[in-house]
Amino acid sequence: MSVGLVAREIGGQVILDMTANISQVTGSVSTGGGNGSITIPAPPAGKSPFFIVVSMAGAYREKGKRPGVTLSGTTLSWVYSFNTNGWGYFAANCQIYYGYY
């Protein structure tokens, strides 16, 4: 959906275009602190997909590592990858929100 203000001359030529695309979240998935993937719906024609990752780690958020996320076609996948050096870090449970704009 495009919203905003478009001003035109009497002849129809655009002289001001202040429109913007509004994003639409279509779902989310919890990683549970492990690697995984899901199939998500394709965006409508002319729209672009997006995702955001939100850590649910709580009190030890600075030690919790978020996954690397990729979106290929309609496959959303995530992988945790970090060097613990024997202590301190953990795979944080995250919520991945996805949709289109």
C-alpha positions in Angstrom: 0.0 0.0 0.0 1.4 3.4 -0.9 0.2 6.4 1.1 0.9 10.0 1.1 0.3 13.2 -1.0 0.7 13.5 -4.7 0.1 17.0 -6.2 -0.5 17.4 -10.0 -0.8 20.3 -12.4 -4.0 20.7 -14.3 -2.4 18.8 -17.2 -1.7 15.8 -14.9 2.1 16.3 -14.5 3.3 15.4 -10.9 4.8 18.4 -9.2 5.0 16.9 -5.7 5.1 13.3 -4.6 5.3 12.5 -0.9 4.3 8.9 -0.9 5.7 6.0 1.1 5.3 2.3 1.2 3.9 0.8 4.4 5.3 -2.5 5.7 3.0 -5.5 6.5 4.2 -8.1 8.9 2.8 -11.5 7.8 4.2 -13.7 10.6 7.0 -14.6 13.0 8.9 -17.6 14.2 10.8 -18.4 17.4 14.3 -19.8 16.9 14.4 -21.6 20.2 18.1 -21.0 20.3 18.7 -23.5 17.5 19.3 -23.5 13.7 16.2 -23.9 11.5 14.2 -22.8 8.5 10.6 -22.3 7.4 8.7 -21.6 4.3 7.0 -18.1 4.3 4.4 -16.7 1.9 5.6 -14.9 -1.2 5.0 -11.2 -1.1 2.3 -9.7 -3.5 3.5 -8.7 -7.0 5.6 -5.5 -6.8 6.4 -5.8 -3.1 9.7 -6.7 -1.4 10.1 -9.1 1.5 11.8 -8.2 4.7 12.7 -9.7 8.1 13.9 -8.4 11.5 15.5 -10.4 14.4 14.6 -9.6 18.0 16.6 -11.2 20.8 14.5 -12.6 23.7 17.7 -13.3 25.8 16.6 -11.1 28.8 19.1 -10.4 31.6 22.2 -11.8 29.8 21.4 -10.2 26.4 25.0 -9.1 25.9 26.2 -12.7 25.9 23.4 -14.1 23.8 24.3 -14.3 20.1 21.7 -13.8 17.4 21.6 -16.1 14.4 22.6 -15.2 10.9 19.3 -15.1 8.8 18.9 -15.5 5.1 15.8 -15.2 2.9 16.0 -17.1 -0.4 12.8 -17.1 -2.4 10.2 -18.2 0.2 12.7 -20.0 2.5 13.7 -18.1 5.7 16.6 -19.8 7.4 18.8 -19.1 10.4 22.1 -20.4 11.7 23.9 -19.7 14.9 27.7 -19.4 14.5 30.1 -18.1 17.1 33.3 -19.1 18.9 32.7 -19.6 22.6 36.4 -19.9 23.5 35.1 -22.3 26.2 32.8 -19.9 28.0 30.4 -17.0 28.1 28.3 -17.0 24.9 25.1 -18.8 24.1 22.6 -19.1 21.2 19.9 -16.6 22.2 16.3 -17.5 21.6 15.1 -14.9 19.1 11.9 -14.0 17.4 12.1 -13.4 13.6 9.4 -11.2 12.2 8.8 -11.3 8.4 6.6 -9.6 5.8 6.7 -7.2 2.9 6.8 -3.5 2.0 
